[in-house]
Amino acid sequence: SFPGRGLEVLRWWRAKQLRYTRQCILTRHYRNLWVLMEQAMDDACIHFQLNIPVATRKELCQQYLTLKLFVEVPEVLLKLKEKYKLVILSHGTQSMLDAVSAHNQIPHLFDAVLSVDAVQAYKPELKAYELATQMINLPENKFGYVGVNPMDIAGARAFGMKTIWLHRNTPSNRLMGLITDIRITKLEELVTKTLGSVGPMTLFRRGPTSISKAQTPAIARKTPSARNL
């Protein structure tokens, strides 16, 4: 649909969605991610002067429901599930999360699939993280947030969670050292490094360089209180 400019349009569209979520936080006027995606797509068409039919725009948004996992994800999740509860916490709507999880055949790997739509608050608002603590029934200091987005990581730290920064393609920097407990460059390190060096907690991860562009996994070490949920 965008000869020679596909990647540029995609990045602009994604960035616009993120700006809209920040706007929702600042104005205290919540709109769900699907609405923001469609609005950002309309904005992209105007910005790039693209004459795209409405039906095609909706089809492009539907691609979020069939995002592919990084190849290592299923194996890593299987290993983590042996010791941890796994939860998805995402900005996506519940229907978006259910669809993309089912498409990748991973619902059985998770103990819960949570959308911030339930509390109508985007990260880094603290009540977004509270949604996970209520579901898992563990205090916030038993949780850890694994993310790629600095603002989301900062919110998790402010809420009282341990934080793990996944920077696949992003250079490390000193600022992130102030808000992260552990840094990893690939998902496999959650098995080889994190599980051996961090106590019982839940691990989250989100963003375009994590499991997929629409998902946020979380992990909590199985304890008697957690098993009884």
Disulfide bonds with the S-S distance in Angstrom:
none
